[in-house]
Amino acid sequence: MWNIILFDLDGTLTDSKDGIINSVLNALNHFGIQAERENMLRFVGPPLHESFQEYYGFSQEQIDIGIEKFREYFNAKGWLENLPYPGIEDLLKDLKAAGKTLLVATSKPEQFAVRILEHFGLAQYFDHICGAPVNEQQGARKSRVIENALSYCSTPWQSDAVMVGDRRHDVTGAHEANLPVIGVLYGYGDREELEEAGADYIAADLTELKDLLLYDTRTAERWVQVFDPKGVLKPGWWFGCVFTAPDPVPHLEGDEARAAFNALEYDTAVIFREGTMGTVRPHIALPGITAKVSADWAEQTAFCQDTDLFITDREFRWTFAVNHEGWGPGPYFCRIDDLGGN
């Protein structure tokens, strides 16, 4: 379950091509370079200094002048030649309602990113907007921007984060920062570019992106409703875990709770010894049990021995937990990406 979602700006949150292309043309005109407008889409997304060097062989001095001329136009007009993608605000609202931490990680100078998102009323959904520092080319590297954005998160679980972007630079930068990436096709990169860069997931549109980002949450709701058919999963994060608010105590008790537990459909039950949680590779007291575990067994064995019993769903990277932290059988979910091969 991704609790931290980092978004690229250009081509992911907003359609900014007109402002960027006009700003690039302003810079190239300064050098007497006549460029075809349709070839300028390659400038949308990557750090500007890399594109000037890659496509025109600019020297460092020319790069500095080109960036100055780019910003001259962009600061006056280009930043307004920009629109949020239809439906992006609704997506951000849904993600915040699900308790997600939202960050912006863009190679655009941070002052422009903040100005654009505030102008369109989108800044309110982000916990932090992180861009490139002005006149520091190394700081514009995507991996550096991503690492900087993550430094504002209080959670230590970097594996809870995912990057969303539309260009190969988003993919390579996120992978350098050890994050998975969702590449989106509604921006400026195509499927071939994203697949060659190694995007972990690809979303054709905002509907597919929302399904990916909220898939685990929706699955968790299905599990929660086993014990509370009228309940709704609410944000309640604690060190990589999610539980129902205001507390994880199930609404069903006694025989009803046992019957609900016995009716669960799942793939594997895994038992941990006391004190093994939080390690990189938890030691499993018993091998993964590929058969049903009864409520009576859980109460008599797991609870009495102060162990944790995890019920894993093949479609769910998080899991229903029984007796975790001594809270009893109920809708409580923890990440168990690494179970020693189980």
N, C-alpha and C positions, 0 to 999 in steps of 0.2 A: 504494500500500500504506500503510495507516494504522498507524504504529508507536506513536502516542500516542492513547489513547482516553480521553475525558473523559465521566464519567457524572454525570447528575443523581441525586439521592438519592430524594426522595419521588416515587412513581409510576414509578420506573425501576429502582431497586435494591430498595426496600422498599415494601410496601403500608401506608402510614402514615395513611390517611384518618381512622380512628377517633380517634387521638390528636390530630390537628390539628383535626378538627371539634369535639371536646369542649373543646379549648383555646379555640377561637374562640367557642363558645357561652358559656364562662366569662367571656370578655371582654365579649361583648354583654350578658350578664345584668347586669354591673356598671353598664351604662348604661340598664338597664330595657328593653332591646330583646329582644322575643321573635321568634326566627327559626326557620324551618322547617329541620330537619336536612338534608333532601334538597337544599336550596339552598346548603349549605356546601361542597360539593365544589369550588366555584370558588376557594376559599381554598387548595386544595392545590397547591403549586408556586410561584405568584408570590410576590414579596416581600410581607410582611404589611402594611407601611405603604401600599403601592399598593392593595391590596385593600380596606382600611378606608376609604381615601379614595374609591376608585372606586365601591364598592357602598353606602356609608353616608354619604359626604360628610363624614367626620370632619375636624375641624380638626387642626392639628399637635399641639395639647395633648391632644386626644382620642386621636389616633394613639399618642402616647407612653404614655398611660394604658392604652389597649387592648393594646398590645404587652406592657406590664408584667403585665397580668392574664392574657394568653395564656400568657406564660412561667411565671407562677405555677402554673398547672395543668400545663403541659407538663413543667416541671422535676420536679414531684412524681409525676405519673402518665402524662402523655400520651406521653412518649418510649417507654414500655414497651408502649403500645397500638399495636403496630407489628410487622410480620413481613416477612422477606425473601420475595421472590417465589420460588415453587418452581422450582428449576433455576438460579437466578442464581449460586449458588456454583460449580456445575459449569462455567458459562460463564466465570466469572472464572478458574478453574483452567486452562481450555483456552487462554484468552488469554495468561495468564502463561507457560504452557508454550510458546507460540508466540513468546515474546520481546517481548510488547507492554509498553509503559509505560502503567499505568492510573492515572488521576487521578479524584478526585471534585470536581465543581464544583457546589455547591448554594447557594441563597440562604438556607438555614437557617443560624443561627449555628454557627460552626465547632465550638464546644465540644459542642453537641448532636449534630452529625453524627459527630464522633469517638466520642462515647459510644455512640451507636446502633450504629455499625459494629463497634466493639470488642465490644459486648455480644453481637452475633450472629456473631462470629468472622470477619467479612468485611474488617476493617481490614488484615489481613495481606496482602491481594492488591493493595493500592494503594500506589503510590510516594509519593503525598501526598494528603491529604484537605483540601480547601480549601472553606471556607464564608464566610459573611458575618461581618464584625467586629461585635461587640456594640455596639448604640446608634450605628451609623453607617449611615444609610439609603442614602447614595450607594454605599457599599461593598457593599450587598446587590444592586445591579444585576447582572444575569446576566453582562453583558459584562465588568464589572470583576472578578467572581469568576473567570471563565474566563481572563482575562489574567493574573490573579494565579496561578492554577494552572499555567499554561504557563511562568511565570517560574521554576518549580522544575525544569524540564526542561533537561538539559545540551545536547540537540540544538538546532541553530539552524534546523532545517527545520520551520517552523510548518505548511507544507503537508502534513506527515506526520500531522497531528492531525485528529480528528473528534469531534464532540459527540454524545452519545446522551441524549435526553430525551423527555418525554411531553407537554409543554405548549408553547404558542406563545412563552412567554417564553424557553424554551430555544432555540428557533429564532432569534428575533430577536436574542437576546444573542450567540449563536454567530456569526451573520452579521455583527454589529457588530464582532466580534473576528476576522472573516475566516476562519471555519471552516465546513466543511460540516456538515450535521446529519442524523442518523438519528432520525426520530420513531418512537416505539413506541406501539402501540395497546393494549397490555395495561395501560397506566397510566390516567391520569385525563383525558387529552385524546382527542378522537375524530379520525377521518381528516379531516373537514372543517376542523377547527381547525388541524391540522398542515399541510394542503395550502394553506390560505389564508395561513398564516404563511410558506410557502415552503420547507418541509422538503425537503432534497435527496433523501432516501430515506425510505421508510416500511417498518417491520417490524411484521407483525401479532402476532408472538409471539417467544419467545426462540430458537426454531429459525431463523426468518428473520433475526433479529438476528445470530446466530452465523454464518450463511451469509454475510452481508454483511461482517462484521468479519474473517472468515478466508478470504474468497474468494481474495484475491491470494496468500495463503500457500499455499493448496491448489493454485492454478495454478502457483506457483513449484515446488512439489514435483513436479508433472507434468513440468516442464522439467528439473529436476535429475535425475530418474530416467532421462532420455534418456542421460545420461552415467554414471549410477551406479544401475542398476536396483534395487539393494538398499539404496541410500542414503536417508537421511531429512534433510530440511532442518532445520537447527538454528539457533537465534538467533546472529547474528553481524553486528551492525549497525555501520556506520561511515559517518558523514556522508551519510545518506540511501540507503545501499546495504545489500544483504543478500547473504550468501554462505554456503556450507556450512562448518560447523565440523568440525575445527579449522582448516582452511585451504581455499581455493577450488580447489586442484589437482584436476582430474578423475581419476576412477579408471580411465577408459578412456584409452588412449594409442595413438599411431601410427595404423595403418590402421583400428583399431576406432573410435577417436575421430573420424577423418575420415568414416567411414561413418555414424556417429551424427549428426554435424553435417549431412551431406548429406541425411539423412532427415528433418530438422526441417521441420515445417509452420509457416509464418509469413507475415505480410503484407508487411513492408517491411524492407529493410536500409538502415541509415543510417550514414554515415561522418563522423566528426568529425576536424578537424585537431588536431594536438598542441597542447595549451595552451588549448583553448577550453572545456574543461569547467568547470562552476561558474558560468558567466555566466547572466544572466537569460534570454537567448535565444541559445543556442549557435549559432555559425556553422557551417553544414554545408558540408564541403569538396565533397561531391558531392550531387546531389539524391537523395531517397529512391528506392531501387531497388525496383521492384515485382516483381522476378523473383528467382529463386533465386540465392544466392551460394554458390559452392563452397568447400569447405575449402581446396583448393589456392589459389584466388584470395585467400582470407583470409590464408593464410600468406605468399603471395608479395607481396601488395599492402599489406594493412593492417599486418601485422607489420613489414614492411621499412620502411615509412614512418612508424612510430611513431604510427599513428592508432588511433582507437577505432572498432570496428565494433559497431553495435547492431542486434539482430534484434528487431523489434517484433511483438507478438501483438495483434490487434485487441481481444481480450477482456481484455488484461492491461495495466494502467497502468504496470507496470514491465517490464523487458525483459532478455532474455538478452544478455550482453555477451561479446565476444571481445577478448582482449588488453587489457582495461581495467586501467590501472595496471601494465601489463606482466606480468600474471599468466597469460597464455596462455588457450587456449580451454577454457572450463569453465563450470559453473553459477554465474554471478555476475549479480546483478540491480541495476539502478540506475533511479532515477526519471527519466523523460524526458517530463514532461507537456507541455513546450513545445518543439516541434521546428520552429518557424517555418512552421507550416502543413502539415508532412508527418505 
